[in-house]
Amino acid sequence: MVQSLDRSQGRAGSVSAGSVNTHGTYTGNRALQLEEPLIFEMGQAGRCGVDLPEPPKAKERLNGLRRKGEIGLPGLSEPQVVQHYTRLSQKNYAIDMGVYPLGSCTMKHNPRINEKVARLPGIGDLHPLQPVSTVQGALELIDSLAHWLKTLTGMPAVAMSPAAGAHGEMCGMMAIAAALEAKGERAKRRTVLAPESAHGTNPATAAALGFVVKPIPANDRGRVDLAALKAALGPDVAAIMLTNPNTCGLFESEIVEISKAVHEAGAYFYCDGANFNAIVGRVRPGDLGIDCMHINLHKTFSTPHGGGGPGAGPVVLSAALAPYAPYPWIVKDGDTWRVAEDGAKVDGLPLGRLKAFHGQMGMFTRALAYIMSHGADGLRQVAEDAVLNANYVMAALKDVMSPAFEGPCMHEALFDDSFLKDTGVSTLDFAKAMIDEGYHPMTMYFPLVVHGAMLIEPTESVAKEDLDQFIGALRSLTAKAKTGTAADDFKAAPLYAPRRRLDETLAARKPILRWKPSNNPPGTDPLKQAAE
Amino acid sequence: MRYLPLTDADRREMLSVIGAKSVDDLFRDVPASARLAAKVGGLPDHQGELEVERAFQGLAAKNLSPGTTPFFIGAGAYRHHVPATVDYMIQRGEFLTSYTPYQPEITQGTLQYLFEFQTQVTLLTGMEVANASMYDGSTGTTEAVLMANRVTRRHKALISGGLHPQYRSIIETTAKWEGFTANFSKTDAEGLEDLIASVDRETSCVVVQNPSFFGHVRDFTKLGEACHAAGALLIVVVTEVVSLGLLMPPGEMGADIVVCEGQSIGNGLGFGGPYVGLFATRDKYMRQMPGRLVGETVDADGKRGFVLTLSTREQHIRREKATSNICTNAGLCALAFTVHLTLLGEAGFTRLAELNHARASQLADRIAALPGVAVLNDSFFNEFTVKLPKPAAEVVEALAAKRILGGLPVSRLIPNDPSVENLLLLAATETATDAGMDPLIAGLKEVL
């Protein structure tokens, strides 16, 4: 069956009509928007993007296990490779292009000096298992970042090795399990309390460690319901996992009371530090009575998270949990640095090891460069500007959108979808329309406690005039939605992105997770597959 | 402050729009007892780019960089030449400063390279499906054990004595706190271990490494058959992914899950991270995989496009019932991997592997000729184990004093075990040259 590529179905005035497909080009390209095949569709035998010498003659010692068939990798020359990835890069939105208000993800500016110093040969080209006498500067660098993190959080210890925030959660919760075991209470304290608004990683981490996760409701101010929390605390509770500032972008104003109640019940306080960027330099979490907190270096300290990683999730620990910190850590003996690794004779009861080598050194270097660039004074300003920008967005939109909670927010402004009631426009539609305005949408449908949530986090990196334009765009979209006649336009968005809305249901129903020669034989229409 | 666009005038105007007297008003939900009146004490103030760069140059100068000196260390991190194109590409802002591709219409660049990456990983490993990467090989290995426990509904893993000691340590830690049994076979420096007799009906998986930590190249086909007969999974770990250019892929040996440390392709040594974990399995276990997956689909105009998919396995949907708590991949490191592997292609990757093997084979011949020194391996790829007449840690320190980075004393990773005290692990990649081997051989003659 011949299928039309035009999805407008002939409706007069449809936004699709005339917008995308009527002016076809021979190549399918649209000026700077270049269609790009997969590398597997471009390769030719006999092409190669590297020149390597003939191997010297030497005895083969492969135990007879030499690979027999071809691997199937495509051959491309260097210019083709450069063009391929350059074209792909132009299909991405990025912080470097504009406002990227992805709440809870903190898309702040990634300074390039961070990249430069991470690539100094004396830092980027070091083997993790060189003799420690040859990496004294590297160990000093890690310890220097550790010192900043401990001082900024007001905590006595830090475990540097976790590879990401969720890995840091695992580390912190293992430390709590280890502390309970040392007290002989691990068997009876099997419950972990987590607010309904928590990141999904919190319950996933607790459950992986065998804890039973019990949700704690929020009050109508978007904070933990203290009375419900107190009622849930008991001799079976191991810990509370609480994000602060929380995922609604609000500071847990009763956190000192929470921490007191948790400790009086013999439990520990895990703080999810994903939102530390809102309070760095203004609040030390240690003063709030927490026992441990992971810090996502890419959020608070600007390390790049391109395409979803890498991360780094150091965990600061209270005196009660410090003895259980995992290997490795850096020790200074007089003027020399060494690494305490598995089997080292140490005080305390290390919980084990979470990652090979010494942690995400490349991320440590970048985070330290960011921290040193700001200094103690600049970091405080970072938190203030991030909070100011978010409150400005909230103030400028509260009359046309619907803030989820009253009062000032911290670093992100949370709206629900009640302002879209009866417009036929959903949070998803609204977000997709923002794409056509040249913005990355805010976080949608998170936190789960707010209906149709829209979580806007401008960060401190956005200039006021750029925020004003962003606000103007959202006000315009809001007005358009409220006409009540624009639902089709919203549902058709985005029109101007490299791709229009993608069929996620099809992707999940018939997973195609790798290229195969049979996926798209030349000359066939991918739609036929979709219709199968 | 060069990173902060707001001026004082902006701040005043914005506060007036908000209706707040000062920024302190915005922090009024913070308990008074925890409000810092001024910046955190005892820390320096902001610095210019020049000063920051100088500070890092000072730290760098205190290290001995492998590029400046004879270098033969491997043990799970390998020094290869990374083409300039790779680092240029990953520093493009559209890649570097993009986040997880939650909005596929404007992140097709990331999604397509991850789809290509997944395909490359399946080809290298000989497996059917791969995810969009893990933190690294070490954490990925533990995730593979957890996945095998889920698939088999068993809780007893058998871990080879040829697996990287730190990988073993992570499995041990996870087993202790997450509550499963991990039985560790004893250190296998000779490469003679046979685990077949230890597999039983309670075994969830057997974890082996190829080439092993000590460098031995093994055929695990029979072990795989024994695993499958007992209803267990075979997990094959590869810490030197370049070896797959020359060796039979784990998929052909019957592996059910393959985990690789992908650092060798595209990613520098970086003092241990960030690296990139490759994770591949059989189609039938797809829905038990941890980590992100990218899938192909079509957009509203019928054009091919890519999306994150099967996310109902993941923590942000499933919460406490998720397959793992992971919510990060190694995006940029995966990009470095896939760009480098695309440059290499079939011919380049195979040639690179041949070069590595030839260099290591040359080095082994020269080492074996030293009096009192024995090479333990009959087989290896680019790394092998040497028995010295004295403790290897002393020898490595003495070589380091001569600015030669002459391998890893096994005792550093397996402490308090007299049987490995004299063992030295040596690696040679394509970066090793005759000019680099000469001082190593001369140095060893002097210090032994």
Interface residues (C-beta under 8 A of the other chain):
Chain A: Q3 L5 R7 V20 N21 E36 L38 I39 F40 G43 A45 G46 R47 C48 G49 V50 L52 P53 P55 P56 K57 A58 K59 E60 R61 L62 N63 G64 L65 R66 R67 K68 E70 I71 G72 L73 P74 G75 L76 E78 V81 V82 H84 Y85 T86 L88 S89 Q90 K91 N92 Y93 A94 I95 D96 M97 Y100 L102 C105 M107 H109 N110 P111 I113 E115 K116 V117 R119 L120 P121 G122 I123 G124 D125 L126 H127 P128 L129 Q130 P131 S133 T134 V135 Q136 G137 A138 E140 L141 W148 T151 L152 A163 A164 G165 A166 H167 E169 M170 M174 A177 A178 H199 G200 T201 P203 A204 T205 A206 A207 A208 L209 G210 V213 L250 F251 E252 S253 I255 V256 I279 G281 R282 V283 R284 D287 L288 P304 H305 G306 G307 G308 G309 P310 G311 A312 P326 Y327 E341 D342 G343 A344 L351 G352 R353 L354 K355 A356 F357 H358 G359 Q360 M361 G362 M363 T365 A369 M372 S373 H374 G375 A376 D377 G378 L379 R380 Q381 V382 E384 D385 V387 L388 N389 N391 Y392 M394 A395 A396 G407 P408 M410 A431 K432 I435 H440 P441 T443 F446 E460 S461 V462 A463 K464 D466 A492 P494 A497 P498 R499 R500 R501 L502 D503 E504 L506 A507 A508 P511 I512 L513 R514 W515 N519 N520 D525 P526 L527 Q529 A530
Chain B: M1 R2 Y3 L4 P5 L6 T7 D10 R11 E13 M14 L15 V17 I18 G19 A20 V23 D25 L26 F27 R28 D29 V30 P31 S33 A34 R35 L36 A38 K39 V40 G41 G42 L43 P44 D45 H46 Q47 E49 V52 E53 A55 F56 Q57 G58 L59 A60 A61 K62 N63 L64 S65 P66 G67 T68 F71 I73 A75 G76 A77 R79 P83 T85 D87 Y88 M89 I90 Q91 R92 G93 E94 F95 L96 T97 S98 Y99 T100 P101 Y102 Q103 P104 E105 I106 T107 Q108 G109 T110 Q112 Y113 L114 F115 E116 Q118 T119 Q120 T122 L123 L124 E128 V129 A130 A132 S133 Y135 D136 G137 S138 T139 L146 H164 P165 Q166 Y167 S169 I170 E172 T173 K176 W177 E178 G179 H216 V217 R218 D219 L244 G245 L246 L247 M248 P249 G268 L269 G270 F271 G272 G273 P274 V276 M286 R292 L293 V294 G295 E296 T297 V298 D299 A300 D301 G302 K303 R304 G305 F306 V307 T309 L310 T312 E314 Q315 H316 I317 R318 R319 E320 K321 A322 S324 N325 I326 C327 T328 N329 A330 G331 L332 C333 A334 L335 V339 L341 T342 L343 L344 G345 E346 A347 G348 F349 T350 R351 L352 E354 L355 H357 A358 R359 S361 Q362 A364 D365 N377 D378 S379 F380 F381 V396 E397 A400 L405 L408 R412 L413 P415 N416 E430
